[in-house]
Amino acid sequence: MHSDLSVLRQQFEHKLPGDEFSTLDESLTMIDLQQRSAGVLLHITSLPGPHGVGDFGPDAYRFVDWLVSAGQRIWQLLPMTPIGPGDSPYQSVSAFAGSPLMVALEPLVQAGWLASPTLPAEGFDADKVDFSKVVPWRMAQLRAASQGFFASADSQARASFETWCIQRDEWLDDYALFMALETVHQGQPWWQWDASLRKRDAQAMETARRQHMQEMRYWKFVQWCFDTQAAALKVYANARGVALMGDLPIFIAHHSVDCWARPDLYCLDDQFQPTVVAGVPPDDMGPDGQRWGNPLYRWDRMAAEDFAWWTARVRRALDHADVFRIDHFRGFAGYWEIPATCPTAKEGTWQPGPGKPLFDAIARALGTLPIVAEDLGLITPDVIALRDGCGFPGMKILQFAFGGDGTHEFLPHNYTPPSFVYTGTHDNDTVKGWWHSATDRERAYAGAYLAATEHDIHWAMIRAACNSVARQAVFPLQDVLGLDGRHRMNVPGTCGGNWGWRVRAEMLGAEPARVLGLISAASGRGPFELMSGKRTN
């Protein structure tokens, strides 16, 4: 991988210090979950940039620099896998592949594989990702870059690509073939393909690989670019004391290479249709519950293989992150199983999850697991026992703290140290949006507890989170910038209009960095030198 990284590392405007790039991996200081720190939540696609969606280009490096200037030690991301229905990164076609949308075009141009892109006549929206417009345009650029690479790349780049493909063969070949077949079938789901392909008949698979070799090579090239650029960004951030925090969804999509490649690991019938699906039961937020529709795992079969698929998945997550959040952690203790024939989640039942043996198996293979448990929602004693038994910190959300009284577990004075506290997550409104939609009682309580009004509620929540005993505090960038609800990332339970928010470059100014740095330094989460007004470079 080190030779892969060297192919593109010098093609960004930021240069990594030192000549021995390969030594950085071993010497960097990763995030210590026992050390007080603070960070910012911002997805890669929300970054500024000229090509319609944030990517691993120069603006990602500028954002690392901005985080350093603000005394932040964590950059939290959303899943970096390809987007799925509704443009969601939580419904991906692969649990292992990276999103083609995040591949920066500048290094491909500078390598001579791609001509300088011509933007659409009307340009791209700097405030929002128009996926219907951006996706086809960017995929066309990547196809052109792939053609340029295979026509003109030097021997070093070609050797790096071939070596990388061999190293990733555990998942890469199936992914590339799946994407090639999906392209041929014009997006048709895999269970509607020819019987020989959906059943993965050996002869049919071999024939397909020969027929679609060029298309497979294109998809592998895109993944190589993704991995190379993602690794270079991680090294740059780590070298400056910033850890990258990833996000791992618990479930996979039905239309995914994961389900196609190993249907025996999921609750599917003879026609490869789910017999039961994932979701959550009815609660105060919804009388019908939430029917997500993801196929459920055959945990017994996964256990019989010592959870090898999960070990591979976590190993892959650690390629791109120093620590990561596992979404819907409670599902590992017990999950809501809904009959596939039921239109809502009301008819579901609780089923036991794999529990600690899953994480024990992964730890035996990979060592200590830098995992944060997303322990929100209906949390029962078995979930707490699993979280604490594994030694994983949980999450606290400040926006949820003001609906009760002083005993509420999300109020800062009730925290315990092994926690990540957030003002809100990607699924919440911004703090200012929350303030305007909260009940009168919630606003009164928050205003009294935080000594804040609508004008400074975002800084008051950030300060309360930083001053708490929770070891890590993380804030969506929208809250650091004091933005209202028009800038939220996602509204759960809705389709369309989500996941597209972008920050403008001019918003990432010195003043919000200065204030965030002061709050972080004063609470022991950032360099104390920031208290004297010194900048950290």
Rosetta blueprint (number, residue, H / E / L):
1 M L
2 H H
3 S H
4 D H
5 L H
6 S H
7 V H
8 L H
9 R H
10 Q L
11 Q L
12 F L
13 E L
14 H L
15 K L
16 L L
17 P L
18 G L
19 D L
20 E L
21 F H
22 S H
23 T H
24 L H
25 D H
26 E H
27 S H
28 L L
29 T L
30 M L
31 I L
32 D L
33 L L
34 Q L
35 Q L
36 R L
37 S E
38 A E
39 G E
40 V E
41 L E
42 L L
43 H L
44 I H
45 T H
46 S H
47 L L
48 P L
49 G L
50 P L
51 H L
52 G L
53 V L
54 G L
55 D L
56 F L
57 G L
58 P H
59 D H
60 A H
61 Y H
62 R H
63 F H
64 V H
65 D H
66 W H
67 L H
68 V H
69 S H
70 A L
71 G L
72 Q L
73 R L
74 I E
75 W E
76 Q E
77 L L
78 L L
79 P L
80 M L
81 T L
82 P L
83 I L
84 G L
85 P H
86 G H
87 D H
88 S L
89 P L
90 Y L
91 Q L
92 S L
93 V L
94 S L
95 A L
96 F L
97 A L
98 G L
99 S L
100 P H
101 L H
102 M H
103 V L
104 A L
105 L L
106 E H
107 P H
108 L H
109 V H
110 Q H
111 A L
112 G L
113 W L
114 L L
115 A L
116 S L
117 P L
118 T L
119 L L
120 P L
121 A L
122 E L
123 G L
124 F L
125 D L
126 A L
127 D L
128 K E
129 V L
130 D L
131 F H
132 S H
133 K H
134 V H
135 V H
136 P H
137 W H
138 R H
139 M H
140 A H
141 Q H
142 L H
143 R H
144 A H
145 A H
146 S H
147 Q H
148 G H
149 F H
150 F H
151 A H
152 S H
153 A L
154 D L
155 S H
156 Q H
157 A H
158 R H
159 A H
160 S H
161 F H
162 E H
163 T H
164 W H
165 C H
166 I H
167 Q H
168 R L
169 D H
170 E H
171 W H
172 L H
173 D H
174 D H
175 Y H
176 A H
177 L H
178 F H
179 M H
180 A H
181 L H
182 E H
183 T H
184 V H
185 H L
186 Q L
187 G L
188 Q L
189 P L
190 W H
191 W H
192 Q H
193 W L
194 D L
195 A H
196 S H
197 L H
198 R H
199 K L
200 R L
201 D L
202 A H
203 Q H
204 A H
205 M H
206 E H
207 T H
208 A H
209 R H
210 R H
211 Q H
212 H L
213 M H
214 Q H
215 E H
216 M H
217 R H
218 Y H
219 W H
220 K H
221 F H
222 V H
223 Q H
224 W H
225 C H
226 F H
227 D H
228 T H
229 Q H
230 A H
231 A H
232 A H
233 L H
234 K H
235 V H
236 Y H
237 A H
238 N H
239 A H
240 R L
241 G L
242 V L
243 A E
244 L E
245 M E
246 G E
247 D E
248 L E
249 P L
250 I L
251 F L
252 I L
253 A L
254 H L
255 H L
256 S L
257 V H
258 D H
259 C H
260 W H
261 A H
262 R L
263 P H
264 D H
265 L H
266 Y E
267 C L
268 L E
269 D L
270 D L
271 Q L
272 F L
273 Q L
274 P E
275 T L
276 V E
277 V E
278 A E
279 G E
280 V E
281 P L
282 P L
283 D E
284 D L
285 M L
286 G E
287 P L
288 D L
289 G L
290 Q E
291 R E
292 W E
293 G E
294 N E
295 P E
296 L L
297 Y E
298 R L
299 W H
300 D H
301 R H
302 M H
303 A H
304 A H
305 E L
306 D L
307 F L
308 A H
309 W H
310 W H
311 T H
312 A H
313 R H
314 V H
315 R H
316 R H
317 A H
318 L H
319 D H
320 H H
321 A L
322 D L
323 V E
324 F E
325 R E
326 I E
327 D L
328 H L
329 F H
330 R H
331 G H
332 F H
333 A L
334 G E
335 Y E
336 W E
337 E E
338 I E
339 P E
340 A L
341 T L
342 C L
343 P L
344 T L
345 A L
346 K L
347 E L
348 G L
349 T E
350 W E
351 Q E
352 P E
353 G L
354 P L
355 G L
356 K H
357 P H
358 L H
359 F H
360 D H
361 A H
362 I H
363 A H
364 R H
365 A H
366 L H
367 G L
368 T L
369 L L
370 P L
371 I E
372 V E
373 A E
374 E L
375 D L
376 L L
377 G L
378 L L
379 I L
380 T L
381 P H
382 D H
383 V H
384 I H
385 A H
386 L H
387 R H
388 D H
389 G H
390 C H
391 G L
392 F L
393 P L
394 G E
395 M E
396 K E
397 I E
398 L H
399 Q H
400 F H
401 A L
402 F L
403 G L
404 G L
405 D L
406 G L
407 T L
408 H L
409 E L
410 F L
411 L L
412 P H
413 H H
414 N H
415 Y L
416 T L
417 P L
418 P L
419 S E
420 F E
421 V E
422 Y E
423 T L
424 G L
425 T L
426 H L
427 D L
428 N L
429 D L
430 T L
431 V H
432 K H
433 G H
434 W H
435 W H
436 H H
437 S H
438 A L
439 T L
440 D H
441 R H
442 E H
443 R H
444 A H
445 Y H
446 A H
447 G H
448 A H
449 Y H
450 L H
451 A L
452 A L
453 T L
454 E L
455 H L
456 D L
457 I H
458 H H
459 W H
460 A H
461 M H
462 I H
463 R H
464 A H
465 A H
466 C H
467 N H
468 S L
469 V L
470 A L
471 R L
472 Q E
473 A E
474 V E
475 F E
476 P E
477 L H
478 Q H
479 D H
480 V H
481 L L
482 G L
483 L L
484 D L
485 G H
486 R H
487 H H
488 R L
489 M L
490 N L
491 V L
492 P L
493 G L
494 T L
495 C L
496 G L
497 G L
498 N L
499 W L
500 G L
501 W E
502 R L
503 V L
504 R L
505 A H
506 E H
507 M H
508 L L
509 G L
510 A H
511 E H
512 P H
513 A H
514 R H
515 V H
516 L H
517 G H
518 L H
519 I H
520 S H
521 A H
522 A H
523 S L
524 G L
525 R L
526 G L
527 P L
528 F H
529 E H
530 L H
531 M H
532 S H
533 G L
534 K L
535 R L
536 T L
537 N L
